Amino acid sequence: MRIIQRLLLLLLALSLTTSVAIAAAQPIDDPDKYAAEVMRLLAKGDMAALAKTVTDSIGKPESADTLKNALSMLGGKPIDYSDKVIDNTFGKGLRQIVYYSFIDNVGFIYYRFNFKMSSKGWILANFNFKTETNELFPKDFIDR
């Protein structure tokens, strides 16, 4: 339980958002394939590649170590179960994808990808992850 509390506090503090210099963000051709690739890296345990992929996409490569360290709180434990549980598109320019996973001795973890359309294509505007035990989704985690 203590590890879950530490993880929750760290994860709550870590919310990667597109930087003010949005020109540095890398356009993404297919948000679904992008999110699936990030989750594949997570399942593989390649936290360094996952952190680099996400932070480069957002335009904050200097945050890669912070994200990698936050993900290392998962302790390298294998994912017991994972699934895409939300894939919502709002109009033509906004998309939110949420994955859920269960990791033994860690708990229930949700991973949210918020994408926004630009003239150059989709931009990963936010990547966040949180734990939640009692509710279906963490509070204020999804848009409906």
Phi and psi in degrees as a GROMACS rama.xvg file:
@    title "Ramachandran Plot"
@    xaxis  label "Phi"
@    yaxis  label "Psi"
@TYPE xy
-63.7802  -39.3674  ARG-2
-65.2082  -36.5257  ILE-3
-66.0218  -41.4304  ILE-4
-63.6795  -44.2577  GLN-5
-63.1865  -42.4113  ARG-6
-62.9313  -44.4907  LEU-7
-60.8776  -45.898  LEU-8
-62.7274  -42.9402  LEU-9
-67.2379  -42.0412  LEU-10
-69.0884  -35.089  LEU-11
-64.5439  -36.7494  LEU-12
-74.2643  -24.7423  ALA-13
-99.0057  106.139  LEU-14
-135.518  106.686  SER-15
-81.4893  126.613  LEU-16
-129.168  149.043  THR-17
-54.3458  134.289  THR-18
-71.6971  165.891  SER-19
-58.9678  -36.049  VAL-20
-82.3046  68.56  ALA-21
-61.2532  -18.9743  ILE-22
-61.1122  -22.6153  ALA-23
-77.635  -18.2022  ALA-24
-65.9531  142.7  ALA-25
-95.6251  126.496  GLN-26
-61.5492  146.202  PRO-27
-117.513  126.989  ILE-28
-68.631  -45.671  ASP-29
-136.179  102.745  ASP-30
-55.9824  -36.7003  PRO-31
-63.3744  -48.0974  ASP-32
-65.3794  -37.8706  LYS-33
-62.3585  -50.9244  TYR-34
-62.227  -39.8916  ALA-35
-63.3709  -37.9799  ALA-36
-67.65  -41.2127  GLU-37
-61.4594  -42.6448  VAL-38
-68.2962  -32.1983  MET-39
-64.8237  -42.3476  ARG-40
-62.8466  -38.1063  LEU-41
-63.5359  -48.2333  LEU-42
-62.4691  -33.5537  ALA-43
-74.8888  -17.6573  LYS-44
83.2297  15.1845  GLY-45
-90.386  74.5579  ASP-46
-67.3354  -31.4247  MET-47
-65.253  -46.1535  ALA-48
-67.1504  -40.0657  ALA-49
-60.9049  -49.1026  LEU-50
-61.2778  -42.2843  ALA-51
-65.36  -43.3988  LYS-52
-58.5731  -49.9994  THR-53
-67.9234  -49.2798  VAL-54
-69.0432  -33.9045  THR-55
-65.2836  -41.1808  ASP-56
-63.6221  -40.1565  SER-57
-75.4488  -20.9849  ILE-58
93.1004  22.509  GLY-59
-128.473  61.2643  LYS-60
-60.6246  -23.9858  PRO-61
-68.1252  -12.8113  GLU-62
-92.6297  2.44836  SER-63
-58.6116  -44.9898  ALA-64
-64.9794  -37.586  ASP-65
-62.0074  -46.2553  THR-66
-66.5574  -42.5505  LEU-67
-59.6665  -42.9902  LYS-68
-64.9963  -39.4075  ASN-69
-64.0089  -42.304  ALA-70
-68.7978  -27.145  LEU-71
-66.806  -16.2802  SER-72
-62.3814  -18.2869  MET-73
-70.7841  -9.50028  LEU-74
69.903  18.4746  GLY-75
67.913  14.9336  GLY-76
-75.4357  144.182  LYS-77
-71.154  148.236  PRO-78
-75.3288  124.348  ILE-79
-76.4114  -38.8171  ASP-80
-152.861  141.636  TYR-81
-149.638  144.657  SER-82
-159.936  148.194  ASP-83
-78.7755  121.737  LYS-84
-109.922  -17.2862  VAL-85
-141.918  136.834  ILE-86
-147.03  90.0455  ASP-87
-110.641  136.179  ASN-88
-113.998  133.169  THR-89
-113.354  110.512  PHE-90
62.9592  -141.221  GLY-91
-108.264  -5.18684  LYS-92
-118.209  -1.44193  GLY-93
-131.053  139.685  LEU-94
-147.124  136.59  ARG-95
-126.073  127.726  GLN-96
-122.054  132.005  ILE-97
-127.316  129.185  VAL-98
-108.1  151.297  TYR-99
-122.979  143.552  TYR-100
-143.691  156.627  SER-101
-120.116  129.883  PHE-102
-124.908  122.295  ILE-103
-53.2615  138.586  ASP-104
63.081  9.64037  ASN-105
-121.555  -53.5627  VAL-106
127.399  -156.399  GLY-107
-94.735  124.849  PHE-108
-128.05  137.706  ILE-109
-115.178  141.013  TYR-110
-124.859  122.101  TYR-111
-115.016  132.876  ARG-112
-118.049  118.443  PHE-113
-108.067  122.724  ASN-114
-114.237  144.498  PHE-115
-131.663  141.455  LYS-116
-82.55  141.666  MET-117
-128.917  178.409  SER-118
-65.9295  -18.9234  SER-119
-96.6441  -6.18075  LYS-120
127.339  -167.397  GLY-121
-71.5375  140.646  TRP-122
-120.105  132.447  ILE-123
-75.225  105.062  LEU-124
-84.853  -26.1516  ALA-125
-160.179  136.956  ASN-126
-127.679  129.314  PHE-127
-146.302  155.218  ASN-128
-145.149  146.65  PHE-129
-147.062  159.857  LYS-130
-99.1222  154.49  THR-131
-157.045  130.975  GLU-132
-105.254  -43.2787  THR-133
-92.726  -37.264  ASN-134
-96.5061  162.93  GLU-135
-63.8962  -36.8724  LEU-136
-136.501  150.053  PHE-137
-59.831  146.103  PRO-138
-58.8156  136.647  LYS-139
58.406  29.0438  ASP-140
-97.288  -29.506  PHE-141
-121.758  156.533  ILE-142
-103.672  139.324  ASP-143
